[in-house]
Amino acid sequence: MTSRTAWLSKRDGTVLVGYGPFTAVSEPSPDELAFYKRDFSSENENPWQVPARSERLTSCAFREKFGSGKLPVIDWETPDAMPFSKVFQEVMTSIRQGIIEKTVPVVTERGHSKEPMMAGTIAAMARQSAPLHSYGWVSDEDGFAGATPELLFSLKGRNLETMALAGTARQDDEAVFGVDEKEIREHEYVAQTLVAKLADLGSLERRERKILSLGSIVHFLTGIAVTLESEQEPHRLLRRLHPTPALGPLPRTDQTMSMLAAWRERLDCPKEFGAPFGLWDNGEFEAIVAIRGLWWKGKEVSLPAGCGVIEASRLVNEWRELRLKREAVKGFLQ
């Protein structure tokens, strides 16, 4: 079996790369490096993955070492709108019944690769730069990798940083996007919920909402910083913050999480899509939200994307947003 490789680009511009075999443990040692990996809906008993060896690279060195390969040609199949349409109607019924205010169904585009995926995918992700966080858990047999704009949180001592990232439009529509009431409302669901989840942990600063440009698409972004009253363990913060309303239901209850899990399964969403993927690095922790990427098994490839559905959502607009997000991923894979 081909050895596995994992990596995550950090906010300070460095990239930590781990090489297998990996040892799964329930908790990492304070002075070691370990990757955090789990599914969206369920946490593993041993979610920490300790590599046999690792290296710390600058983003330039990471690109020079891994970024020269080309992604294999992938024959993509156009997704069928009918399964999503049925889920969308069920979501809207649940909203009208007062069960949920917002949730995030996922549509997955399928493709077939001409060649093994590992080397070319690492190369494509190594070429990405801030504000995107490159991440991956890959082998020739299977894996996932992406370049996400969404930080779940970073933890350094008593300093916690996170973000609300929600609302999407084409770059060409940035001016009207900035005053779109539906997009602003969707973003505020996420930002206000994060503030409520973190307010009891210490002194909180909610920064001004701004527009984050990612080439072909734009998002609303609100940064949130907390000076914690006491030190917090990463696993407690992970349980508190995952999933954020940007990827999960609002309100987040056992019932609404079960509903979302069932919709994701019906739409054949990869289990790790939207899950935390993180790195314990000698007492500091960072976790991103695993979106904007590819999943594969053999030469069968998946490209998932989610959309936030609220009362004001319309089927045709959400279907268009899902395609926009998938096309953005394909764009940075060139």
C-alpha positions in Angstrom: 0.0 0.0 0.0 1.3 3.5 -0.9 2.4 5.5 2.1 0.1 8.4 3.1 1.0 12.1 3.2 -0.8 14.8 5.1 -0.2 18.6 5.2 -1.8 21.8 6.4 -0.7 25.4 5.6 -0.8 27.5 8.7 -1.8 31.2 9.2 1.9 32.1 9.7 2.7 31.0 6.2 4.4 27.7 7.1 3.3 24.3 5.9 3.6 21.2 8.0 3.9 18.0 6.1 3.6 14.6 7.6 4.6 11.2 6.1 3.2 7.8 7.0 2.7 5.4 8.4 0.5 7.4 10.8 -0.3 6.3 14.4 -3.9 7.0 15.5 -4.1 8.2 19.2 -6.8 9.7 21.4 -4.6 12.7 22.5 -1.3 14.0 21.2 1.7 14.5 23.4 2.3 18.2 24.3 5.6 18.4 22.4 4.7 16.5 19.2 3.1 17.1 15.9 -0.2 15.4 15.1 -3.0 15.9 12.5 -6.6 16.0 13.6 -8.9 14.1 11.2 -12.6 13.1 11.6 -15.9 12.7 9.8 -18.4 15.6 9.6 -21.1 13.8 11.7 -19.1 11.6 14.0 -15.8 11.8 15.9 -13.4 8.9 15.9 -12.2 7.5 19.2 -8.6 8.2 18.0 -8.9 11.3 15.8 -5.2 12.4 16.2 -2.8 11.1 13.6 0.9 11.1 14.4 3.2 10.9 11.4 6.3 8.7 11.3 8.2 11.8 10.2 7.4 15.4 9.3 8.9 18.6 7.9 8.2 22.3 8.3 8.4 24.2 5.0 7.8 27.8 4.0 4.9 28.2 1.5 7.5 28.8 -1.2 9.5 25.7 -0.4 6.3 23.7 -0.3 5.4 24.9 -3.8 8.9 24.3 -5.1 9.0 20.7 -3.7 5.5 19.6 -4.7 4.0 22.1 -7.1 5.4 21.1 -10.4 3.0 18.2 -11.3 -0.2 18.4 -13.2 -3.6 17.2 -12.1 -4.8 14.3 -14.2 -7.6 14.9 -16.7 -10.9 14.2 -15.1 -14.1 13.4 -17.0 -16.8 15.1 -15.1 -20.5 14.1 -15.1 -23.2 16.8 -14.8 -25.0 16.4 -11.5 -28.7 15.5 -11.6 -30.8 18.3 -10.1 -33.7 16.1 -9.0 -32.2 14.7 -5.8 -31.2 18.1 -4.6 -34.6 19.5 -5.6 -36.3 17.0 -3.3 -34.0 17.7 -0.4 -34.4 21.4 -0.9 -38.2 21.1 -0.7 -37.9 19.0 2.5 -35.6 21.7 4.0 -38.1 24.5 3.2 -40.9 22.5 4.7 -38.8 22.1 7.9 -38.1 25.8 7.9 -41.9 26.6 7.6 -42.6 24.2 10.4 -40.1 26.0 12.7 -37.8 23.0 13.1 -34.8 24.8 11.5 -33.8 28.3 10.5 -30.9 27.3 8.3 -29.1 24.2 7.1 -26.5 23.3 4.4 -27.3 20.5 2.0 -24.4 19.3 -0.2 -24.3 18.4 -3.9 -21.4 16.3 -5.2 -20.2 16.3 -8.8 -18.6 13.0 -9.9 -15.8 12.3 -12.3 -13.3 9.7 -13.5 -9.6 10.4 -13.5 -7.3 9.1 -16.3 -4.4 8.6 -13.9 -3.7 8.2 -10.1 -4.7 11.3 -8.2 -2.2 11.8 -5.5 0.8 13.5 -7.0 -1.2 15.9 -9.3 -3.5 16.9 -6.5 -0.7 17.7 -4.1 0.9 19.8 -6.8 -2.4 21.7 -7.5 -2.9 22.5 -3.8 0.8 23.4 -3.3 0.3 26.2 -5.8 -2.4 27.9 -3.7 -1.6 30.8 -1.5 -3.2 32.9 1.3 -6.0 33.6 2.1 -6.5 29.9 1.1 -5.3 27.2 3.5 -4.0 24.2 1.6 -4.7 20.8 3.2 -4.6 17.1 2.4 -4.7 13.5 3.5 -3.7 11.5 0.5 -2.4 8.3 -1.0 -2.6 6.9 -4.5 -5.5 4.7 -3.3 -7.7 7.3 -1.7 -7.7 10.7 0.0 -8.9 14.2 0.0 -7.2 17.6 -0.5 -8.2 21.2 -1.0 -7.6 24.8 -0.5 -10.1 26.3 1.9 -10.7 29.9 2.8 -12.4 28.9 6.1 -10.5 28.7 9.4 -12.5 26.9 12.1 -10.3 28.3 14.8 -6.7 28.8 15.8 -5.6 28.5 19.5 -2.3 29.8 20.9 -2.3 30.0 24.6 -5.4 32.0 25.6 -5.8 33.6 22.2 -8.5 32.2 20.0 -9.2 33.3 16.4 -12.1 32.2 14.3 -14.3 33.6 11.5 -17.8 33.7 10.0 -17.6 32.9 6.3 -20.9 32.8 4.6 -22.7 34.4 1.6 -21.4 33.8 -1.9 -21.5 35.5 -5.3 -19.6 35.9 -8.5 -16.8 38.4 -8.5 -18.6 40.4 -11.2 -21.6 40.8 -8.8 -19.5 42.1 -5.9 -21.2 45.5 -5.8 -24.8 44.2 -5.6 -23.6 41.3 -3.3 -22.5 43.9 -0.7 -26.1 45.1 -0.3 -28.0 41.8 -0.9 -30.3 41.3 2.1 -30.6 37.5 1.7 -26.8 37.1 1.6 -26.3 39.4 4.5 -29.0 37.6 6.5 -27.3 34.2 5.8 -24.0 35.6 6.9 -25.4 37.1 10.1 -26.9 33.8 11.1 -23.4 32.4 11.1 -21.7 35.4 12.8 -24.2 35.9 15.5 -24.3 32.2 16.4 -20.5 32.1 16.7 -20.5 35.1 19.0 -23.2 33.5 21.2 -21.1 30.2 21.3 -17.9 32.0 22.4 -19.1 35.0 24.5 -18.9 33.1 27.8 -15.3 32.0 27.3 -13.6 35.4 27.7 -13.3 38.9 26.2 -14.6 38.8 22.6 -14.0 41.1 19.7 -16.3 40.9 16.6 -14.6 42.6 13.7 -16.3 44.5 10.9 -17.9 42.4 8.1 -16.0 42.7 4.9 -16.0 41.0 1.4 -13.3 38.4 0.8 -12.3 38.0 -2.9 -11.2 34.6 -4.1 -10.7 35.3 -7.8 -13.9 34.1 -9.4 -16.1 34.3 -6.3 -16.6 36.5 -3.2 -17.8 35.8 0.3 -18.7 37.8 3.4 -16.1 37.5 6.1 -16.3 38.5 9.8 -13.3 37.9 12.0 -13.8 37.0 15.7 -11.1 37.0 18.4 -11.4 35.9 22.0 -9.0 36.4 24.8 -9.9 33.3 26.9 -10.4 33.6 30.6 -8.8 30.2 31.1 -6.9 27.8 28.8 -9.1 25.5 26.7 -8.3 22.1 25.3 -8.7 21.8 21.5 -11.2 18.9 21.6 -13.6 21.0 23.8 -13.5 23.9 21.4 -13.9 21.5 18.4 -17.1 20.2 20.0 -18.4 23.7 20.7 -17.6 25.1 17.3 -18.1 22.2 14.8 -20.2 22.4 12.7 -20.5 26.2 12.5 -23.8 27.4 10.9 -21.8 28.0 7.7 -21.8 24.2 7.3 -24.3 22.9 9.8 -27.9 23.5 11.0 -29.3 26.3 13.0 -30.3 25.6 15.7 -27.9 22.8 16.2 -29.7 20.0 18.0 -29.6 16.2 17.9 -32.7 16.4 15.6 -31.4 18.9 13.2 -28.0 17.3 13.0 -29.7 13.9 12.2 -31.7 15.6 9.5 -28.7 17.1 7.9 -26.7 13.8 8.1 -29.6 12.0 6.4 -29.7 14.7 3.6 -26.0 14.5 3.1 -26.1 10.7 2.9 -28.9 10.8 0.3 -26.9 13.3 -1.8 -23.8 11.0 -1.5 -21.6 13.6 0.2 -18.1 12.5 1.3 -18.0 11.9 5.0 -15.1 14.3 5.7 -16.5 17.2 3.6 -17.1 20.2 6.0 -15.3 18.4 8.9 -12.5 19.9 10.9 -9.0 19.1 9.7 -6.4 20.3 12.1 -2.8 20.3 13.3 -1.4 20.1 16.8 2.0 21.7 16.6 4.0 21.8 19.9 1.2 23.2 22.0 -0.5 25.3 19.4 -3.6 24.2 17.4 -5.2 25.2 14.1 -8.2 23.7 12.3 -9.7 24.5 9.0 -13.0 23.5 7.5 -12.5 20.9 4.8 -14.2 22.4 1.9 -13.2 23.5 -1.7 -11.4 20.3 -2.5 -11.5 16.9 -4.1 -12.1 13.4 -2.7 -11.2 10.2 -4.5 -11.1 6.5 -4.2 -9.0 4.9 -7.0 -9.8 6.9 -10.1 -13.3 7.8 -9.0 -13.3 11.5 -8.0 -15.9 13.6 -6.1 -16.2 17.4 -5.9 -18.7 18.4 -3.3 -20.1 21.9 -2.5 -22.7 23.1 0.0 -25.2 25.9 0.1 -26.9 27.6 3.0 -30.7 27.4 2.8 -32.8 29.8 4.7 -36.4 31.0 4.4 -35.5 33.4 1.6 -33.7 30.9 -0.5 -34.9 29.9 -4.0 -34.1 26.6 -5.7 -32.7 28.0 -8.9 -30.4 30.4 -7.0 -29.0 27.8 -4.7 -28.4 25.4 -7.7 -26.5 28.2 -9.4 -24.4 28.9 -6.3 -23.5 25.2 -6.0 -22.2 25.2 -9.6 -20.3 28.5 -9.0 -18.5 26.9 -6.0 -17.6 23.8 -7.9 -16.4 25.8 -10.9 -14.2 27.9 -8.6 -12.5 24.7 -7.3 -11.9 23.5 -10.9 -10.5 26.9 -11.7 -7.7 26.7 -9.1 -6.9 23.1 -10.0 -5.5 24.1 -13.4 
